[in-house]
Amino acid sequence: MREELDKKLARFEELERMMLDPDVLSNPQKVTAVARERGSLAKMAGKYKQFKEINRQIAEAQALVDGHDAELRELAEAELPELRQKREAVYDEVLELTAGGDEANRSRCMLEIRAGTGGEEAALFARDLYDMYRKFCEKRGWKVEVMEMSPTELGGFKEIVLGVEGDGAFRTLQFESGGHRVQRVPETEAKGRIHTSAATVAVLPEPEDVEVNLKPEDYRMDLYSASGPGGQHVNKTQSAVRLTHHATGIVVQCQDERSQHKNKAKAMRVLKSRIYDHVREQEAKKRSDHRKSLVGSGDRSERIRTYNFPENRITDHRINLTLYKLDNVLSGHLDPVVQALLDYARQEQRQTFGEMN
């Protein structure tokens, strides 16, 4: 782990030098890419530098304890417990920043919500999840943008894709990927019976343009007229865009904007994120013999959470967390859940890497 952190710190310092390089500054696209990568590493680099500085101070104090000067030894012995406690706290922060691997500190991600089994009730649950995540992101001051949307006639969503941008966005949301189950009496149920429906959530890191370089010959673009719920046309011009990636077969469509160019730009961002995620999954399969993180598997078919309305209960099955505050969580107060997942991931990191002195 220390070797990886040293590499990231070295890369951060290299990026800082690049920000002063006239060749970089003269290229706006390169400046943007360097600035974004630097920004994604800044918090990690800062914490790791702080950790190394505390380690240096501990080594100096320990040398005084082992020395022959009684007065200095006494001062160092008094200082060491506080320094070690401080190092422990900073190490915890480093572990949290590394939970989720190299993607952990990306500030941009795609949040995809899809209705599962349960028909219209599942689509309405997908709408509830959308509202929950949107409010949660807005409370944190993150930018939320609808990239792709398939509404239903009763106001639900067959699918909705959000672009989220903000400090720690992917690190915070990464463990939301998986199957979400709801237990409640649907509005469409006349006899008051509790139904179980489901939706799936996928959180994908959004790559930089330089990480996924798509050429026009790599995909097919189809134009069509945008339509609303039930198939009725809402736009007579061909502003809707569908992109099909030849190599992977991934299809993305966007029709929410009136402008064809804006729809294409949004669709391209979603397509790049899905291609990037596809490559990550292929690489993960190659490493499948390694221990899989319980909270970080990102398996879309895995049931990770249950939302029980009659009991006002939310349960995360991966970490056995149960809260009787479902109404509060759905109003955007998701912090107790995401923080518990991050804490669990940090403990997994500690068990994997052990102490780092």
N, C-alpha and C positions, 0 to 999 in steps of 0.2 A: 504493500500500500504506500509506504514512504516513497518508493521509487516512482510510482504513478503521480504522487503529489509533487515530487520534485520536478517531474516532467511538465506538469501543468503550470507550476510556478515559473519554470524557465520559459515556457511558451508565452505566459502572460508578460514577462519582462521583454521578450522578443517583440510582442505586439506593441508594447509601449514605445519601443525604439522605432518600430515601423510607423507609428503615428507621427513621428518627427521626420520621417524620410521624405524628401522632396518628390521622389518618384511615386510614392504612394499618395501623397497629398495632391498631386496633379491629376490623379485618376479618381473621380467621384465614386464610381462603383467599388473600387478597391478600398477607399476610405471607409465606406459604409460597411463593407464586409469585415474589415479589420476592427472597426469600432464595435460592431456587434459581438464579434468573437471575444474581444477584450472585455466587453461588458459582461459576457457570460462567465468569464473566469475571474472577474475582479473580486467578488465576495470570497470565493474559495482561496484565491491567492492571498488576500488580506488576512484571512483567518489562519492559513498555514504559516505565513510569515510571523504572525503573532505567536503561534505555537512554537515555532523554532526559536524565537526570541526568549520565551519563557524557559525553554529547555536550556538555552545558553546560560540564563541567570541561575538555573538550578545547578548546572555543572560548576559554575563559579562558586556558588554557595557551598556545594559539596566539597570542593577543593579546599575551602577555608576550614570546613569541619574536620577534614583530614590533616590539616596543617598543624603547626606548632604554636601559633599565636592564640592564647587562651581567650583573650578579649574578642578577637575577630571570630573565633569558633563559636562563642556564645551568641553573638549577633547573627551568624549564619544559621545556627540551629533554630533560633527563634523565627527566622525568615522562611526556612524551607517548607514547613507545613502549609503556609499560605500560598507559596508558589506552586506546590504540588496540587493544591485544591483548585487554583486558578487554571493550571494546565489541564486538569480533569474536565473542567467546564468548557474550555476551548476545544478540547478533543471531541467532546460530545457535539459541539457545533460543527466541527470538521466532518464528523461521521454523518450528521444530518445532511450536510451539503453534498456528500458523496452518495447518499442513498438514491438508487436509481441509475447509477453508473455515469458514463460520460455525458448523458443527455440531461442530467439532473438540473443543471443551472441554466438551461435555455429559458428565455423569457417569452417565447412564443410557442403555442401548441394549437392543435385542432382537437376539439371536443365533439365527438360524434354520438348522437343519441338515436336509437332505432327502436320502434315498437316491436315487441316479440309476440309470444302467444297471448291471446286474449282479445283479439279483434279490436273494436272501437275503444274498449276500456284500456287496452294496452297503449293505444295511441294517446289517450287522455293522460295516462301515467307518464308517457314520454314528454308530454307537455308540462306536467308537474316537475319532472326532473329538469327540464329546460329552465323553468322559472326558478327553481332552487339554485342551479348553478349560476344563472345570470345574476341573481341577487347577491350570491356569495362573492362573485367576481367584482360586482359593482361596489360592494362594501369595502373591498380591498383596493379600490381605485384602479382596477385593471380595465383595459379596453376590451369590449366584447362586440364581435361583428358576426352577423348571420351570413354564412357562406353558401349554404344550400338548405332548402326547406321543402318538405312535401306535406302540406297540411291536409286534414280530413274535414268533412262537412260539419262535424260536431265540435271542431276547434282543437282537435288533437294533432299529433304529428306522426306520420309513418316514419319520417326521418328528419332530423335537423342537425346541421353541422355548424359549429361555432368556431370562429377564430378568436383565440384569447391571447392577449399580450399584457405582460406586467412582470414585475420583479418576482422571481420564484414561481411563475405560473405552472410550468411543467412539473417541477419538483413537488408542488403542493397537490396537483390534480392527478398525478401519474397513477395512483393506486385506485382511482375510480373506475378503471377498465374492468369490465366483467358483466355478469348478469345481475340485474336488479329486479327483485320480485315485490309485488304489492298485494296486500290482502285487505279488501274493503268491500263495502256494498256499492256497486256501480250505480250511477244516476239512472241507467237504463234498466235496472233490476226492480221489477214491481213488487216482488215478494220479500224483499229485504234480505236476501241470502248473500253471504260473503263469498266473493269470487277471488281467485288468484290469477293475476296477470303478470306479464314480464316485459322488460325492456333491456336492451344491451347498451353499454357505454364503452366507447373506445377513446383513449387519450393518446394522440400522436404528437411527437415533437415536430415542430415545423422547421425544416432545414433551410439553410441559407441558399441563395441562388447558385453559389459556387459549388455546393455539395451535391445538387442534383441539376445537371446541365441538360435541359431538354431542347432538342432541335426539332424544327417543324416536321421533319421526316420520321420522328420517333412516335408521333401520335396522329390520329385523325380527328378533325374538328367538324362537327355537324351543327348546323343552325336550324332553329325551329321557333315557332310562336309559343310564347309563354302561356301556361294555362293554370287555372285555379283548382280548388277542390271539386271533385266530381268530373273534371275534364273540361269544364267550360273555358273558352279562350278569354284571357284578360288582356291580351296584347296582340294586335293584328300584324305587327312588324316582327321579323325574325331576330329577336334580341336574345333569345335563350340559346345557351351554348352547351354542347355535349362533347367531351374530350374522351377519346379511347386510346389508351397506351398500348402500342402493338406488342411489346415484349412481354408484358405481364397480363394484358387483358383488362386492366383496371379501367373502369368507366366512371367519369365524374360529370355531373351536369349542374348548371346554375342558370336560374331564370328570375332571380329576385330583383335585379336592377333593370331599369328601362334601357340602359346603354349596353349594346353588345360588347363593347370593349371592357366595360366594368365587369360584366358577367364572365368574360374570358379570363380576366386577371384573377378573379376569385376562384374560378374553376382550376386555373393553373396552380394556385397556391395549394388547394386541396389535393390535386393530383400529385404534386411533388411530395407532399406529406405522406400520402399513401404509398408512393413508390419507395420513399425513404424507409417507411415502416416495413414494407415488404422485404427490403434488403436486410433490415435489422432482424426480422423473423428468420430469414434464411441463415443468417450468421448464428442466431441463437440455437437453431436446430443442430448446427455443427458442434455446438458446445453443450448439447443436451445431457452429456454424462456428468456435467458439473452440478453441484447442488443448486436447486432452484429456490429462489426466495419465495416464501409463502405469500407475502403481500405484493411482491413485484412480478408475479408470473405474467400478468396481463392477459390471461386466457379469457377470451370473450365468452366462451361457453360455460365458464365456471360461475356458479351462483355465489355472489359475494355478499349480498345484502338483502334484508327483508324489511319492508315498510308496512307495519301492521296498524291500520287506522283505528279499528275498534279499541285497541289497547294503547293507542298513542305511542307505539313502540317502534324503534329502529334498531336492528341488530346487524352487526357486521360479523359474518360467520368466520372470517379468517383469523380474527384476533379475539373472538368471543366477547365483543363489546356490545352491551345492550343499554340503550338510553330510553327513558320514557318521556321524550321531548320531541316527538316526531313533528308536531306542528311548528315548533321552534326551528328545527332543522330545515323543514321545507320552506320556511320564510327566509332562508339564506344563511342561518347560523350553523354552518357546517363545520366550524372550527374544531369543536370537541372530537369529531370523527376523524377529520384529516390529521389533526395533531396526534391522536392516538396511533394512527397508522404510521406516521413519520417516526414517532417514538419507538414503535415496534421495529420498524426498519433499521433504526439506529442501533437498537440492541442486537439485531441480527448482524449488523456490520461489526459490532464490538466482538461478538462471538466468533465471527469469521477471521477478523484481523487481530483480535486480542488487544493488549495494551500496547501503546506506542510511546516509548520513552526517548 
